[in-house]
Amino acid sequence: MSSEKELSLDNGAVIYSYSLRDRWRKWCNYFMLGCLFLLSLIAAIPFLFIVYYVLAKGISSVNWDFFTQLPKPPGEEGGGMSNALIGSLVVVGMASLVGIPWGMGMGVYLSEYRATRTAKALRFVVDLLISAPSIVIGIFIYGFIVVRYGFSSYAGSAALLLIMLPVVAKGTEEILKMVPNHIREAGLALGIPRWKVIVRIIIPSVLSMCVTVIMLAIARIAGETAPLLFTALGNQYHIRDLSEPIATLPVQIYEFSKSGFEQMEKQAWAGAMVLVLFVFFINFFTRMFLFFYKKDKIKPFQKGK
């Protein structure tokens, strides 16, 4: 039953007057929206403060030399972090090359075959890994790989891989659970094999959210320091062989920040700024990709109309 009251004027016009109860609901709605906006703003303030502080400290030391030159010895002016930038790209790239398809495959198995004993055991392992401190993973890789073969890019990538795997797997599993079961049943009812239903129907329907999970996982491992201290160690020069120690941006920021030399501390702030901007642009370009991807997916249906 509507709470609107219809009033007719002498000229034939009709107006609607809302009851006190409707006005109370409207003002409660505005109040709660305002509270949510305020809470969101309060939650964003620490992040904005961190970004502002890092930019203010690091912007003065970012120049062309920072991206193209090697670090100078302590006490000397100039130099850069080109070795650490390249090293981070190598280590994160190697971990992502293996971790993304492997993690997505695990997530698909956990979601689509969730009732099997293997899936239950795998889910338990994933939950343990995702809650394990990164330094523990670094120590494990140190004892498993570094003790036998030495510090290397492979050891650093293996540590980041173990951090990335559960993030991608758990995220993919939760996203695939959101797909309604009747979509799976419709594909199977048409006689399509189950693997084709998964690959051609289920995954494409949530591909944009899967890409978001992947980008979050890459951003997570890009800033890890503790596991790389035990595995990649560091290097003052450019990498020549993947089996030798490699410089990475988080480790170099850590080493420079505790050096005690003003120039190296400035470069540490510059490295922190680059790392923050790297994570920001990963998220930005991911959003742009998803935006244009969705537009391209909608266009064929609009043309069909």
N, C-alpha and C positions, 0 to 999 in steps of 0.2 A: 504494500500500500504506500503510495507516494506521500511525502510530507509537504509537497508543494501546494500552495493555495492559489487558485486561479481567480484573478480579479478582473472584471470587465469594466472599462471606462465608458463614458457617455459617447465618445467618438468611435466606439467599436474596437479599440485597441485592447489587447490582452496582456497583462503583466503577471509575473509570478512572484510571490513573496515567500521567502524561506522561513521556516520556523526557527525558534531559538536553538533547538536541538541540532539542526543542520549547520547553523553558524558555529556552534560549539565544536562540532566535528571538523569543520573547515579550519578553525583556529588551532585545534589540537594537531591537525595534520601539518600546518605551517610551523608550529612549535617543534614538532618532532623532526621535521626536515631541517630546521635550523640547528637543532641539537646534533644531528648526524653530520651536517656540514662542519660545525664547530669541532666535533671530535675528530673528523678526518683532517681538519687543518692542524689540530694539536698533534696528531700522529705524524704529520708531514714536517712539522717544525724541526725536529732533530735531524732529519735527512737534509733539509734545506740548509740548516746551520753547518752540517758537515761539508756539504758541497761548497758552500760559500767560503768556509775556512780553508779548505784544501785549495780552492782556486786562488784565494788571496795569497796563500803562502807559496804556491807553486808556479803561478803564471809568469813571474819575473825570471825564472830559470829555464823556461821552455823556449828554445830557439832551434834553428836548423842543426846546429852542432849536437844538440841533445839527441836527435834522431839518427845522426850519421857518424858520430865519433865514439870511440871507446872511452872508458873511464880514465881519468888522469890519476897519477899517484897522489896520495894524501898530501894536502898543502898546496897543490898546484891549481891554478885557475883553469876554467874551461872543461872540456871533455863532455861526454854524453853517456847514454845507456843503450846504444844501438845493439850491443851484444845481448843485453837482457831482453830487449823488445823482440828480437829475432828468436831468442831462446824460448820465451813464453809462447810465441806463435807456434813454434815447433812442438813443444811439449803438449800444449793444449790441443793442437791439431792432431797429433798422434793419438791422444786419448779419445778425442771426439770421433776420429775415424773408426775406431773399434767400438767405443761405448755407445754411440747413437744407434746403430743397427742392432747391436747385441741387447741393449737396454729396451728398445722398442719390441724386439722379439720376446724378451722375458715378460714385458707388460702384456703383450697380446696373449701369451700362453696363460698367464695368471688370470686374465679376464675371461677368455673364451673356454678354458679348460679348468675352471676354478675348483671343480668338485673332486679332481683327481688327487691321489696322495702326493704325487710329485709336485703338483701346484701348491699344496698346503705346506710341504717342506720348503719349497722355494720361497714362498711368501714369508715364512719365518726367517729365513736367511736374509732376505731383502730388508725386512723390518730391523733386524740386528745391524746390518751394514749401514742403513740410513741413520741410525742413532749412534753409531760408533764415532768417537772423536777422531778428527783427521790425523792427529799426531800418532794415535794408535795404529792407524793404517800405514803411516810412514814408517813406524818402527817395524811393523810386520814385513813390509817390502824390503826394509834394510836387512832384516835377518834372512829373508827368503832369496833376495837377488843380490843386494849390494855386497854382502859378506862373501859371496861366491864369485861375482863378476865385477865388482867395483861400482863406483858412482857413474851414472850414465843417463842419457836422455831416456833410454828404455825404462830404467828404474823409476824416474820421475813420472813418465807417462803411465806406468803401471799403477803408481799410487793414485794419480788423478783419475785413472780409469775405475778403480775400486770406489772412489767417491762419487763418480758420475753415474755408474751403473744403477745403483738403487734409486737415485733421484729420477732418472728417465723411466725405469721400470715401474716404479710406484705411480708416477704421474700418468704414464700411459695406461696402466691398469684402471686407475680411477676415472680417467676420461672415457675409456671404452665401456665402463659400467654404466655410463650415462646414456648410451645408445639403447633405445627401447628394444625389448626382446622380439616384438612382432616384426621388426625389420629383418632380423636374422631368420625368423620362421618363414617370412615371405620368400626370402631367397632360397631357403632349403626346400620350400614347397614347390618351387619352380624347377627343382631338380639340379640346382647349381651345387657343385661340390662345396664342402664347408670351407676349404681353404680359399676358394674363389670368393665366397661370401665375405670372408674376413678381409681379403686383399682388395677387392673391387667395390665393396659396398660399405663395410663397417669403417675401415681406416680412412677412406676418402671423406666420409661424412664428418669426421672429427680431425681432419688433417691440420686445420689452423690451430686448434688447441694443442695438438702434439708438437707443432713447431714452437709454440710458446714454452712448453715444457723443456724442449731441447735447448732453447736459448737461455732459460733460467739455469739449466744444468751447466752450460758453458760459462755463464757468468759466475756460477758458484765456484768452479774449479780454477777460473782465471785468477782469483785472488788468494788462493791457498798458499800458505807459506810453510807451515810446520812440516807437512809430508815431504816437501821439496828439500828442506834442510837435511833430511836423512837419506835422500835418494839422488837428487840431481847435484847437490852440494853447491855449485857455483863455478864461475870461470871469468877471468878478467879479459878474455879475448873471445873472438868469434868462434863458433863451433866449427870444427873441421870433420868430426866423426861422431856419429850418434852414440858410440860406445864409450865416450869420454864425458867428464863432468860438463855441465852446461849452465850458463847463467840464465836466470829467470827474473822477471821484474819484481815479484813480491819479495824474493830472497834478497835481491840487490837493494831494494828499499829498506829492508830490515838491517842489512849490513851497513848501509850508508847512514842510517838514522842514529846508530850507536857509535859512529866513528869518532865523534868529538871534533871534527873539522867542519867549519862553517860552510865551505863550498859543497862538501859532500852531503851535508844536511839539507842544503837548498835543492840539490839534485834529488834527494829522497822525496822532498815535497813535490817536486816536478813529476817524479815517477808515480807518486800517489795520485796526482791530478790526472795523468794520462790513463791510469788504471780505472779511475772513476768514470772518465769520459768514454773509455772503451766499453765498459758495461752499459753506460747510457746509450751509446750509439748502437750497440747490439740490440737493445730493446726497441730503440726508435726504428731502425731499419726492419726489424721483425714486424712491427706494427704496420709499417708501410707496405711490406710484402703481403701481409695478410689482407690489407685493405684492397690492394689491386687484384689479389688472387680472388677475393670474393666478388669483385666487380666483373672479372672475366668469367666467373662461374655463372653469374646471373644473366649476362648478355645473351647467351643462346636462348634462354627461356623468354627473354623480352622480344627477341626477334621472331620467335615462334608465334607469339601473340599476333 
